[in-house]
Amino acid sequence: MTRPARPRVVIVGAGFGGLTLARALRRLPVDVTLVDRNNYHLFTPLIYQVSTALLDPSQVAQSVRKLIRPLKNCEFCLAEMTGLDLDGRRVQTDRGEFPFDYLVLATGSVNNYFGNQSLERRSLALKDLPEAMALRNWILETFERANWAPTEQRQLYLSFAVVGGGPTGVEFAGALSELIRLVLRKDFRQLDLGRARVTLIEGTDRLLGAFDPRLSAAALRSLEKKSVTVRLGVMVKEVQNGRLHLSDGSTVEAGTVVWTAGVRAADTGQLLGVPLGRQGRVPVDGHLRLPERPQVFVIGDLAAHEDLPMLAQPAMQEARHVARTIAADLRGTGLEPFRYRDPGIMATIGRNSAVAQIGKVRLSGFLGWTVWLVVHLINIVTFRARLATLLNWAWDYFFLDRPVRILVRANDPPGDS
């Protein structure tokens, strides 16, 4: 007797939402296909530590195939989504088509330069692993060049601008300043790194706009103690000839510009044929389904549900709700709509300093930093990566030394000339 086919669930995206969903479906009578253009899951909250030579890429990126080994009903396909046939219930990729009974889109977000082509062309970004590694290489190579540059050219090499005062910008600016003043000054004795400048530029009137104003002020004080210059209430109009031209008419010299000021939903939403919301996000119903398409779910940064922040926690909570919704649908029962439970937000500004907002609790300084360390260490997905990260953090803390200061240049793949 032929065994009846089980419902097929296709998940596009192996980020926090996609991976959490695959795990949450492991006991359901469904066959899961997880599709992603990368073969790794990226722990994005620590990606800035790759760019500042504190962590190795293998400590923030884990093999998807290894992570899904315990999931007997899940297969992985390394592919890029190229199209979508909603009526025929098929996902089109560069590796072929995947039929589905349930489809979950969890493709995340990409950099948003708000139409500023000058910034897009002349800045480095910090959104994915290749960008983080390219930024690390750029920073290290910049100091190598400065070391042998004529004296009159050195200041440009030693000037860095970070655009965007959200958590990523604040964390990166603090980490970069510490890298320069605590580590690289011992490597480059010919350079006067007291003249190095890190400038953080934020368009609103305070840093960390989602945080309590008192924590924003604490973050500002901490950055200034680390010799980071903070410019508030100004926007970058143009980048030209090593200078950022700001909205108040002033300029900032910078040989390196790093963009952390905005993201938008990935272009996947355009394949759905529905009007998109702010930042290109896809409107969904209370169960995170595409209206009039109850078998299609959208979660994470791609979903426009109650304007939730583009962070890991909303994506993970949405993924668990989708798993419960699929389970209820298979049973033929109902389910309450999705409700987000805010676990809090936090950001570190470097050694011994972080801010954390958890419910009504507000933490800063060393205590906030300790909480930040514990929370992030616990959430790293594998024990091996957790241990390696802890060792790197300890080495940096006690010896003022970043372990991953190597330049790695990619070669072109072999092929026909």
SVG drawing of the C-alpha trace seen along z (x, -y; Angstrom):
<svg xmlns="http://www.w3.org/2000/svg" viewBox="-11 -75 69 77">
<polyline fill="none" stroke="black" stroke-width="0.4" points="0.0,0.0 1.4,-3.4 2.1,-5.7 0.2,-9.0 2.4,-12.0 3.0,-14.3 2.5,-18.0 5.5,-19.8 6.8,-23.0 9.3,-25.1 11.2,-27.7 13.2,-30.3 15.9,-31.8 18.1,-30.1 18.4,-33.1 17.0,-33.4 13.4,-33.0 14.0,-30.2 16.2,-28.1 13.9,-28.5 10.9,-27.4 12.7,-24.3 13.5,-23.3 9.9,-24.0 8.5,-21.7 10.7,-18.7 7.9,-16.7 5.2,-17.5 4.2,-15.1 5.5,-17.3 8.5,-17.3 10.6,-20.5 12.9,-21.9 15.1,-24.8 16.4,-26.9 19.2,-29.6 21.8,-31.1 24.4,-30.6 25.3,-27.3 25.6,-28.9 23.5,-30.5 24.8,-33.9 24.7,-35.2 24.2,-38.8 24.4,-40.5 28.2,-39.8 29.1,-40.4 30.7,-43.7 33.2,-41.8 34.4,-40.0 35.0,-43.4 37.0,-44.6 39.2,-41.5 37.9,-40.1 36.0,-37.0 36.7,-34.6 34.0,-34.1 33.5,-30.5 32.4,-31.8 29.5,-33.7 28.6,-31.5 27.6,-27.9 27.0,-25.2 23.2,-24.9 23.6,-21.2 25.2,-20.6 22.5,-22.6 19.7,-20.6 21.3,-17.1 18.9,-16.3 15.9,-17.3 15.0,-14.1 12.2,-15.7 14.3,-18.5 16.5,-18.8 18.7,-21.8 19.2,-23.1 21.9,-25.7 20.0,-27.8 18.8,-31.3 15.1,-32.0 14.4,-33.4 10.6,-33.3 7.3,-32.1 4.2,-30.5 1.6,-31.0 -1.3,-29.5 0.8,-26.4 2.4,-26.4 6.0,-26.1 9.1,-28.0 11.5,-28.6 15.3,-28.7 18.5,-28.4 18.5,-24.7 15.1,-23.9 11.5,-24.1 10.2,-23.1 6.4,-22.3 4.9,-23.3 1.8,-22.9 3.0,-25.6 5.5,-28.3 7.4,-30.5 9.4,-33.5 12.1,-34.5 14.7,-36.2 15.6,-39.0 16.8,-42.5 19.4,-44.3 21.2,-47.7 19.1,-50.7 20.9,-53.9 17.7,-55.9 18.7,-56.8 22.1,-58.3 24.2,-56.9 27.3,-58.7 27.2,-56.8 26.3,-53.6 29.3,-53.8 31.9,-55.1 31.1,-53.4 31.6,-49.9 28.7,-48.1 28.2,-45.7 25.1,-43.6 26.4,-40.2 29.5,-38.0 31.3,-38.9 30.8,-42.6 32.2,-42.1 35.3,-40.3 35.8,-42.9 35.6,-45.6 38.1,-43.9 40.5,-43.5 40.0,-47.2 40.7,-48.4 43.9,-46.3 45.2,-47.3 44.4,-50.9 46.9,-50.9 49.5,-49.0 49.2,-51.8 49.3,-54.5 52.4,-53.1 54.4,-53.8 52.5,-56.8 54.0,-60.3 53.3,-62.2 50.9,-64.6 48.7,-61.7 48.5,-59.8 45.6,-61.7 43.2,-60.7 44.1,-57.0 43.6,-57.4 40.2,-59.0 37.0,-56.8 33.4,-57.8 30.5,-55.6 27.1,-56.7 24.2,-55.6 23.7,-55.7 21.7,-52.6 23.0,-49.5 25.2,-48.4 26.8,-51.8 27.3,-52.4 28.8,-48.9 31.1,-49.1 32.3,-52.6 33.2,-51.6 34.9,-48.4 36.9,-50.2 38.2,-52.8 39.3,-50.1 41.0,-48.2 43.0,-51.3 44.0,-52.6 44.5,-49.3 45.7,-46.9 47.0,-48.4 49.0,-51.1 51.3,-48.2 51.6,-46.9 52.3,-50.2 54.9,-52.0 55.7,-54.4 52.2,-55.8 50.9,-58.3 47.5,-56.6 46.6,-59.3 45.7,-61.3 43.4,-58.6 39.7,-59.7 36.5,-57.8 33.4,-59.9 29.9,-58.6 27.2,-60.5 23.5,-60.2 20.6,-62.1 18.4,-62.3 19.0,-64.1 20.2,-61.1 21.9,-57.7 20.0,-54.5 16.6,-56.0 14.7,-52.8 16.2,-53.0 15.3,-55.0 16.8,-58.6 18.9,-58.0 20.5,-55.0 21.1,-57.0 22.9,-59.6 25.0,-56.9 26.0,-55.4 27.1,-58.9 29.2,-59.4 30.8,-56.0 31.7,-56.6 33.2,-60.0 35.4,-58.4 36.6,-56.0 37.6,-59.1 34.8,-58.7 33.5,-62.0 29.6,-61.9 27.7,-64.2 24.0,-64.3 21.2,-65.9 23.1,-65.9 22.8,-63.8 25.3,-62.9 24.5,-64.6 27.5,-63.4 30.9,-61.7 33.6,-63.1 37.4,-63.2 37.8,-61.8 35.2,-64.1 31.6,-63.7 29.4,-66.7 26.8,-67.1 23.4,-68.6 24.4,-71.6 27.1,-72.6 30.1,-71.2 32.4,-68.4 34.1,-65.5 37.4,-64.1 37.4,-60.3 39.4,-57.9 37.0,-55.1 33.2,-55.4 31.1,-52.7 27.3,-52.6 25.1,-51.3 22.2,-53.7 19.4,-51.7 18.0,-48.5 15.0,-47.5 13.3,-44.2 14.9,-41.9 13.6,-42.1 11.7,-38.7 8.5,-40.6 8.4,-42.0 7.7,-38.4 4.4,-38.2 2.5,-40.7 1.0,-42.6 1.5,-46.3 4.4,-46.6 4.6,-48.6 7.4,-50.8 10.9,-49.6 9.5,-47.2 7.9,-44.9 5.0,-42.6 1.7,-43.1 0.4,-40.0 -2.6,-39.0 -2.6,-38.2 -1.2,-34.7 1.6,-36.1 -0.1,-34.9 -0.3,-36.6 -3.9,-37.9 -6.0,-35.5 -3.1,-33.1 -3.4,-31.1 -0.7,-28.7 1.9,-31.4 3.6,-32.9 6.0,-35.8 8.2,-36.3 11.1,-38.4 12.4,-41.5 10.3,-40.8 7.0,-40.9 5.1,-44.1 3.4,-43.1 2.7,-45.9 5.9,-47.6 8.0,-45.2 11.8,-46.0 14.0,-44.2 15.7,-42.1 16.3,-38.4 13.7,-38.1 10.6,-39.1 11.7,-36.7 12.1,-33.8 8.8,-34.4 7.0,-34.7 8.6,-31.4 7.3,-29.6 3.9,-31.0 3.9,-29.8 4.9,-26.3 1.9,-26.3 -0.4,-27.7 0.7,-24.8 0.2,-22.3 -3.3,-23.7 -4.2,-23.7 -3.2,-20.0 -5.4,-19.2 -8.2,-21.4 -8.3,-23.6 -8.0,-27.3 -5.3,-29.4 -5.0,-32.9 -3.3,-35.5 0.4,-36.3 1.4,-38.5 4.9,-39.7 6.5,-39.6 9.3,-42.1 12.4,-40.6 14.3,-43.9 17.1,-45.5 20.8,-46.0 23.9,-47.3 27.6,-47.2 29.9,-50.2 33.1,-48.2 35.0,-47.0 33.0,-47.2 30.3,-49.3 26.9,-48.4 23.2,-49.6 20.3,-47.2 16.6,-47.8 14.6,-44.8 11.0,-45.6 11.2,-48.3 14.8,-47.6 17.5,-49.9 21.2,-48.9 24.3,-50.6 28.1,-50.4 29.7,-47.3 26.5,-45.6 24.9,-46.2 28.0,-44.8 27.9,-41.7 24.3,-41.0 25.1,-41.7 27.9,-39.1 25.8,-36.4 22.8,-36.9 24.8,-36.8 27.0,-33.9 23.9,-31.8 22.3,-32.5 25.2,-31.5 23.9,-28.4 26.6,-25.8 28.7,-24.9 31.9,-24.9 31.3,-28.5 30.2,-29.5 33.5,-28.3 35.7,-29.8 33.9,-33.1 34.4,-33.1 38.1,-32.4 38.5,-35.2 36.7,-37.6 38.8,-36.6 42.1,-36.9 41.1,-40.4 40.0,-41.5 43.0,-40.3 45.8,-40.8 44.4,-43.7 45.0,-41.7 42.6,-40.9 43.2,-37.3 42.1,-37.7 44.3,-40.3 45.1,-38.6 44.5,-39.9 42.8,-37.4 42.4,-38.4 40.1,-36.2 41.5,-34.9 39.4,-34.7 38.1,-31.2 39.8,-29.1 38.1,-29.3 38.6,-29.8 40.7,-32.8"/>
</svg>
